[in-house]
Amino acid sequence: MFRGFILFPNDKVKGLVGSKVQIEMKGEKSTLEGILEIADEYLNLHLMNTTEIVDGKKVRALGSVLVRGNNIILVNPVNE
């Protein structure tokens, strides 16, 4: 019998607020990297100081970005 606790994905992502994260999205060949400002119950995310990464290289600065939750494949914390 499992006696631990269950952590839902939105709780885990909300715990990353204030941290740098990388976001992979459906149908995109690029990754977004920025500071997670807000995450809601639908996993819509607001990133600040966002950059676009293509083939491991930062290609352009995007600034403030809103990402719709149903377009997200992966949210990965960045260890600096």
C-alpha distance (Angstrom), angle and dihedral (degrees) to the residues before:
residue distance angle dihedral
M1 . . .
F2 3.80 . .
R3 3.83 111.7 .
G4 3.81 99.5 173.9
F5 3.75 127.0 93.2
I6 3.76 131.1 -96.2
L7 3.78 118.5 -121.6
F8 3.78 112.8 -161.5
P9 3.82 117.6 -145.4
N10 3.80 94.3 -112.7
D11 3.84 90.5 53.5
K12 3.81 90.1 51.1
V13 3.81 92.3 48.6
K14 3.81 92.4 46.1
G15 3.81 86.5 54.7
L16 3.82 88.2 61.8
V17 3.83 94.0 61.3
G18 3.79 108.2 130.7
S19 3.82 92.5 24.7
K20 3.80 131.3 104.5
V21 3.81 111.6 -104.1
Q22 3.79 139.2 176.7
I23 3.81 119.0 -135.4
E24 3.80 125.5 -157.7
M25 3.80 114.9 -163.9
K26 3.80 135.3 -161.8
G27 3.78 114.4 -89.0
E28 3.81 94.1 4.5
K29 3.77 125.9 119.6
S30 3.77 91.4 -162.2
T31 3.79 134.0 72.2
L32 3.79 126.9 -138.6
E33 3.79 120.2 -138.9
G34 3.79 123.6 -170.2
I35 3.79 148.5 116.6
L36 3.81 111.6 -66.6
E37 3.82 107.4 -128.0
I38 3.81 103.1 168.4
A39 3.81 137.3 7.8
D40 3.80 121.2 -177.0
E41 3.82 132.0 -162.6
Y42 3.84 91.0 -86.8
L43 3.83 91.0 52.4
N44 3.79 92.1 -111.7
L45 3.80 102.9 158.3
H46 3.79 135.2 -154.6
L47 3.81 113.9 -155.7
M48 3.80 126.6 -170.3
N49 3.82 127.4 -158.5
T50 3.80 88.1 18.0
T51 3.79 123.9 -178.7
E52 3.79 129.9 -172.1
I53 3.81 116.5 -125.9
V54 3.81 121.4 -159.4
D55 3.82 120.8 -179.6
G56 3.82 90.0 -11.5
K57 3.83 94.4 -54.6
K58 3.80 126.1 109.4
V59 3.80 104.0 -122.2
R60 3.81 105.2 174.2
A61 3.77 144.8 -2.2
L62 3.81 115.2 -116.7
G63 3.81 101.6 176.9
S64 3.82 113.9 -160.4
V65 3.83 113.6 19.0
L66 3.79 134.3 178.8
V67 3.81 115.5 -154.0
R68 3.79 120.4 -165.4
G69 3.80 111.7 -129.3
N70 3.81 97.4 -131.4
N71 3.83 89.6 60.1
I72 3.81 94.7 56.3
I73 3.79 121.8 101.9
L74 3.81 100.5 170.3
V75 3.81 138.9 10.6
N76 3.79 111.3 -164.4
P77 3.83 125.5 -178.1
V78 3.81 114.4 -129.8
N79 3.79 117.3 -133.7
E80 3.78 110.4 -149.6
